[in-house]
Amino acid sequence: MKRHYNSKRIALCVAVVTAAVAFTGCTKYKLVAIDESSSESSSTDAATASGSASVSGNDVGSLPTSDILEDIIEGLKDDKTQESSTAAASSSTVATEAASTQPVDDGKLQIVVMGDSIFDNYRTPTGIASLVASDLNANVYNIAVAGSTAGLASNNNPDFSTWTVANFIGVSHVLTGEINSSILDGHEAANVLKTFDPAKTDYFIVEYGVNDFLSSIPRESDQSAEDMKLYSYRGGLESGINALKNKFPNATIILMTPGYTQFWNGGSMIGDCNTIDRGYGRLIDYVSTAVNEAQALNIPYINSYEDVNITGYSASDCLQDGIHPTDEGCRRYAAAIEKKINELE
């Protein structure tokens, strides 16, 4: 057994989705390594291999956006009512979400979840974090922020002293004390942050990528300066993970890649994660980038595209809107996390 060091909102805030796109259903196929030195990828080959129909030329700029913005943004807007109705249950069966200022010290595994709306939207007993808490008899602290990315957008300032973005870089450096926790104000994560001691964490679960893709944040940086790398998906992951590793060496960091995802235009699905390129590769390429980064940093990872068991065939049962999981989808995400932690224990 791993030694324990004591104890260890739907609300995706899409401020601007300029050409939100979607992906066609397809069969699940094995992930193929990509050339990280280039943002170009073979969308046509992938679509052919999967039996999917791709958008002509993958030119998302030519896609109609009115229906997408109506269906996707409306479906992903903040739902504070859902967060405020979080069910109360015992700490042994649900993730800890109470605004208590006293950290729990009961000898259980302490798991901290960092990510986007895949976790933030589900702060009830049927959410992923709560299921993991119940099944593993662990204390799970959900500090995910809907709409968040790993990398920085081009208009964000990388100066920690003036940092305002609650993305992975920001939240990880809040935990290490390098960025003011005020960046979490207005998010449920701010309340949860008061309930635990990060130094007592056994596992950090890091889940980002869909919003990096939607925001057209590059997968890789072509800049040599370290602060410029923060403006990429991989650079954001690296910054946050290294901050956690250095500050909390006794914790294990598990990186989760994006999972199988679809987007819809009105009532029609026009693509999935294997076919559309928003400028820096398809979402499946972001999956590869996350896997490559986990391997480079020598940390465990969950390839959600392959390991969560959601495909084009099961998406109607597992995804509410092509992105966010149903109760069944949450169960599959939770099962993948529990399997990985059990392997590591």
Phi, psi and omega per residue, in radians:
M1 nan 2.534 3.073
K2 -1.199 2.349 3.095
R3 -1.177 2.345 3.111
H4 -1.600 2.337 3.045
Y5 -1.694 1.496 -2.986
N6 1.057 -2.487 3.112
S7 -1.616 2.119 -3.114
K8 -1.206 nan nan
R9 nan nan nan
I10 nan 2.552 -2.967
A11 -2.377 0.848 3.077
L12 -1.410 1.927 -2.988
C13 -1.409 1.460 3.138
V14 -1.520 1.748 -3.107
A15 -1.203 -0.758 3.119
V16 -2.472 1.996 2.960
V17 -2.053 1.693 -2.925
T18 -1.247 -0.580 3.109
A19 -2.590 1.069 -3.046
A20 -1.049 2.292 -3.037
V21 -2.167 3.067 -3.101
A22 -2.435 3.014 -2.946
F23 -2.226 2.536 -3.137
T24 -1.372 2.625 3.102
G25 -1.182 2.524 -3.141
C26 -2.718 2.938 3.079
T27 -1.294 2.725 3.119
K28 -1.384 2.314 3.101
Y29 -2.299 2.819 -3.061
K30 -1.121 2.447 3.134
L31 -1.177 2.308 3.134
V32 -1.870 2.330 3.132
A33 -1.054 2.491 -3.135
I34 -2.049 2.866 3.109
D35 -1.466 1.837 -3.061
E36 -1.232 -0.167 -3.119
S37 -1.427 -0.112 -3.109
S38 -2.319 2.487 3.117
S39 -1.504 -0.053 -3.136
E40 -1.441 2.489 3.098
S41 -2.536 2.771 -3.060
S42 -1.557 1.429 -3.128
S43 -1.164 -0.647 -3.095
T44 -1.112 -0.773 3.123
D45 -1.070 -0.736 -3.124
A46 -1.130 -0.735 -3.131
A47 -1.124 -0.701 3.125
T48 -1.120 -0.765 -3.123
A49 -1.104 -0.584 -3.066
S50 -1.612 -0.146 -3.092
G51 1.356 0.353 -3.089
S52 -1.666 2.730 3.010
A53 -1.708 2.224 -3.109
S54 -1.762 2.776 3.029
V55 -1.209 2.396 -3.062
S56 -0.916 2.074 3.103
G57 1.189 0.080 -3.060
N58 0.896 0.565 -3.131
D59 -1.533 1.543 -3.078
V60 -1.164 -0.336 3.119
G61 -1.156 -0.390 -3.130
S62 -1.575 -0.082 -3.112
L63 -1.306 2.504 3.042
P64 -1.143 2.423 -3.076
T65 -1.978 -0.287 -3.045
S66 -1.048 -0.853 3.140
D67 -1.188 -0.626 3.136
I68 -1.105 -0.834 -3.123
L69 -1.103 -0.639 3.139
E70 -1.189 -0.807 -3.059
D71 -1.402 -0.766 -3.040
I72 -1.410 -0.923 -3.092
I73 -1.115 -0.737 3.119
E74 -1.062 -0.646 -3.130
G75 -1.301 -0.346 -3.076
L76 -1.868 0.028 -3.065
K77 -1.168 2.841 -3.097
D78 -1.052 2.396 3.087
D79 -2.219 1.383 -3.053
K80 -1.142 -0.422 3.127
T81 -1.089 -0.657 -3.135
Q82 -1.109 -0.755 -3.130
E83 -1.128 -0.700 -3.067
S84 -1.237 -0.275 -3.135
S85 -1.752 0.409 3.138
T86 -0.964 2.247 -3.118
A87 -1.247 2.487 3.084
A88 -1.622 2.384 3.102
A89 -2.691 3.013 -3.096
S90 -1.184 2.664 -3.080
S91 -1.148 -0.308 -3.141
S92 -1.452 -0.204 -3.081
T93 -2.100 -0.213 3.108
V94 -2.351 2.814 3.072
A95 -1.177 2.539 -3.118
T96 -1.302 2.058 3.140
E97 -2.218 -0.047 -3.074
A98 -1.176 2.718 -3.104
A99 -1.560 0.496 3.085
S100 -1.152 2.527 3.132
T101 -1.713 0.069 -3.129
Q102 -1.815 1.949 3.104
P103 -1.049 2.532 3.106
V104 -1.306 2.455 3.105
D105 -2.404 1.383 -3.024
D106 -2.202 0.162 3.077
G107 1.427 -0.018 3.123
K108 -1.375 2.848 3.003
L109 -1.008 2.411 3.032
Q110 -1.902 2.105 -3.106
I111 -2.122 2.245 3.122
V112 -1.980 2.164 -3.112
V113 -1.744 2.179 3.107
M114 -2.150 2.174 -3.098
G115 3.125 -2.667 -3.047
D116 -1.986 -2.607 -3.037
S117 -1.203 -0.275 3.078
I118 -1.006 -0.526 3.064
F119 -1.862 -0.735 -3.010
D120 -1.118 -0.580 -3.088
N121 -1.254 -0.230 -2.948
Y122 -2.148 1.392 -3.127
R123 -1.904 0.885 3.131
T124 -2.309 2.985 -3.134
P125 -1.029 -0.334 3.141
T126 -1.673 0.030 3.106
G127 -1.334 2.856 -3.060
I128 -1.040 -0.859 -3.082
A129 -1.068 -0.721 -3.137
S130 -1.163 -0.684 3.112
L131 -1.114 -0.733 3.110
V132 -1.099 -0.745 3.124
A133 -1.042 -0.771 -3.115
S134 -1.195 -0.857 -3.043
D135 -1.197 -0.571 -3.127
L136 -1.728 0.001 -3.071
N137 0.891 0.903 -3.047
A138 -2.136 2.848 2.974
N139 -1.641 2.005 -3.096
V140 -1.993 2.195 -3.093
Y141 -1.960 1.999 -3.033
N142 -1.659 1.753 3.107
I143 -1.927 0.539 3.075
A144 -1.246 2.664 -3.140
V145 -2.249 2.021 -3.118
A146 -1.007 2.419 3.110
G147 1.477 -0.040 -3.033
S148 -1.404 2.758 -3.128
T149 -2.094 3.024 2.982
A150 -1.541 -0.847 -3.121
G151 -1.527 2.947 3.103
L152 -1.533 2.546 2.959
A153 -1.319 2.797 -3.015
S154 -1.114 -0.383 -3.110
N155 -1.674 0.145 3.126
N156 -1.591 2.505 3.125
N157 -1.561 2.236 -3.101
P158 -1.450 0.069 -3.118
D159 -1.314 2.049 -3.102
F160 -1.030 -0.558 -3.084
S161 -1.210 -0.359 3.133
T162 -2.117 0.365 -3.051
W163 -1.136 2.377 -3.119
T164 -2.240 -0.068 -2.969
V165 -1.745 2.214 3.137
A166 -1.570 0.862 3.052
N167 -1.565 -3.018 -3.070
F168 -1.078 -0.730 3.112
I169 -1.022 -0.841 -3.110
G170 -1.081 -0.843 -3.080
V171 -1.169 -0.696 -3.140
S172 -1.121 -0.673 3.136
H173 -1.397 -0.296 2.915
V174 -1.147 -0.782 -3.139
L175 -1.087 -0.588 -3.135
T176 -1.504 -0.117 3.105
G177 1.555 0.146 -3.090
E178 -1.602 -0.302 3.115
I179 -2.240 2.443 -3.093
N180 -1.140 2.392 -3.095
S181 -1.190 -0.131 3.127
S182 -1.078 -0.309 3.108
I183 -1.136 -0.268 3.122
L184 -1.652 -0.067 -3.136
D185 -0.977 2.348 -3.123
G186 1.618 -0.158 3.095
H187 -1.917 2.587 3.095
E188 -1.049 -0.453 3.115
A189 -0.987 -0.547 3.137
A190 -1.102 -0.669 3.109
N191 -1.234 -0.734 -3.122
V192 -1.141 -0.616 -3.116
L193 -1.000 -0.488 -3.115
K194 -1.345 -0.145 -2.970
T195 -1.768 -0.009 -3.089
F196 -2.583 2.824 3.079
D197 -1.785 1.942 -3.108
P198 -0.968 -0.513 -3.106
A199 -1.156 -0.298 -3.119
K200 -1.702 0.224 -3.075
T201 -1.335 2.325 3.029
D202 -1.518 -0.747 -3.093
Y203 -2.377 2.283 2.919
F204 -1.797 2.178 3.043
I205 -1.759 2.081 -3.052
V206 -1.982 1.999 -3.040
E207 -2.306 1.835 3.109
Y208 -2.543 2.900 3.013
G209 2.510 -0.720 -3.101
V210 -1.105 -0.730 -3.125
N211 -1.288 -0.506 3.012
D212 -1.075 -0.771 3.106
F213 -1.089 -0.880 -3.121
L214 -1.079 -0.592 -3.122
S215 -1.493 0.053 -3.108
S216 0.958 0.693 2.977
I217 -1.381 2.219 -3.079
P218 -1.006 2.595 3.062
R219 -1.193 -0.673 -3.071
E220 -2.220 2.747 3.047
S221 -1.811 2.442 3.055
D222 -1.793 0.277 3.138
Q223 -1.774 2.505 3.141
S224 -1.477 -0.492 -3.113
A225 -1.150 2.351 -3.070
E226 -1.040 -0.738 -3.096
D227 -1.189 -0.430 3.105
M228 -1.300 -0.440 3.102
K229 -1.135 -0.398 3.138
L230 -1.111 -0.305 -3.126
Y231 -1.533 0.454 3.074
S232 -2.386 2.761 3.121
Y233 -1.049 -0.869 -3.104
R234 -1.163 -0.695 3.127
G235 -1.115 -0.657 3.092
G236 -1.144 -0.766 3.090
L237 -1.044 -0.788 -3.101
E238 -1.105 -0.766 -3.132
S239 -1.078 -0.852 -3.099
G240 -1.178 -0.753 -3.120
I241 -1.143 -0.767 3.129
N242 -1.115 -0.637 3.096
A243 -1.077 -0.765 3.139
L244 -1.181 -0.731 -3.136
K245 -1.076 -0.755 -3.078
N246 -1.239 -0.654 -3.077
K247 -1.442 -0.608 -3.052
F248 -2.196 1.221 -3.032
P249 -1.116 -0.345 -3.133
N250 -1.491 -0.144 -3.140
A251 -1.573 2.650 3.032
T252 -1.791 2.284 3.128
I253 -1.803 2.182 3.104
I254 -1.970 2.078 3.138
L255 -1.612 2.232 3.063
M256 -1.840 2.256 3.079
T257 -1.390 2.928 2.964
P258 -1.067 2.662 3.104
G259 -1.767 -3.017 3.104
Y260 -1.077 2.312 -3.009
T261 -2.455 2.508 3.046
Q262 -2.210 2.712 2.987
F263 -2.248 2.624 -3.043
W264 -2.164 2.500 3.034
N265 -1.954 1.793 -3.028
G266 1.133 -2.177 3.130
G267 -1.699 0.157 -3.080
S268 -2.066 2.303 3.039
M269 -1.405 2.236 -3.088
I270 -1.943 0.051 3.067
G271 2.950 3.004 3.071
D272 -2.364 -2.935 -2.987
C273 -1.203 -0.074 -3.115
N274 -1.762 -0.046 -2.948
T275 -2.193 -0.550 -3.007
I276 -1.703 2.385 3.124
D277 -2.048 2.071 -3.137
R278 -1.655 0.312 3.049
G279 2.165 -0.444 -3.089
Y280 -2.286 0.475 -3.130
G281 1.901 2.875 3.090
R282 -1.353 2.918 3.129
L283 -1.074 -0.586 3.106
I284 -1.071 -0.494 3.093
D285 -1.272 -0.558 3.030
Y286 -1.153 -0.586 3.046
V287 -1.049 -0.828 3.123
S288 -1.056 -0.704 3.135
T289 -1.080 -0.751 3.134
A290 -1.124 -0.750 3.100
V291 -1.061 -0.796 -3.140
N292 -1.067 -0.692 -3.128
E293 -1.199 -0.716 3.105
A294 -1.074 -0.732 3.127
Q295 -1.164 -0.691 3.131
A296 -1.134 -0.624 -3.135
L297 -1.563 -0.037 3.099
N298 1.029 0.855 3.076
I299 -2.141 2.685 3.100
P300 -1.195 2.694 -3.141
Y301 -2.550 2.807 3.029
I302 -2.063 2.029 3.066
N303 -1.428 1.583 -3.027
S304 -1.056 -0.517 3.134
Y305 -1.088 -0.623 -3.106
E306 -1.782 -0.575 -2.937
D307 -1.677 -0.316 -3.103
V308 -1.457 -0.268 3.059
N309 1.182 0.703 2.954
I310 -2.043 2.158 -3.100
T311 -2.284 -3.084 3.068
G312 -1.076 -0.478 -3.141
Y313 -1.344 -0.594 -3.071
S314 -1.784 -0.011 -3.045
A315 -1.030 -0.641 -3.109
S316 -1.129 -0.466 3.104
D317 -1.574 -0.443 -2.956
C318 -1.883 -0.288 -3.085
L319 -2.181 2.321 3.141
Q320 -1.261 -0.758 -2.987
D321 -2.385 0.341 -3.076
G322 1.641 -0.312 -3.106
I323 -2.108 -0.979 -2.978
H324 -1.526 2.393 -3.050
P325 -1.296 2.586 2.919
T326 -1.364 -3.089 3.062
D327 -1.001 -0.705 3.120
E328 -1.156 -0.713 3.093
G329 -1.094 -0.708 3.089
C330 -1.061 -0.706 3.125
R331 -1.081 -0.657 -3.126
R332 -1.254 -0.681 3.055
Y333 -1.088 -0.811 -3.121
A334 -1.072 -0.722 -3.128
A335 -1.074 -0.673 3.129
A336 -1.147 -0.698 3.122
I337 -1.167 -0.798 -3.126
E338 -1.093 -0.706 3.128
K339 -1.063 -0.773 -3.122
K340 -1.142 -0.787 -3.129
I341 -1.137 -0.695 3.104
N342 -1.097 -0.643 3.081
E343 -1.119 -0.690 -3.104
L344 -1.330 -0.473 3.123
E345 -1.289 nan nan
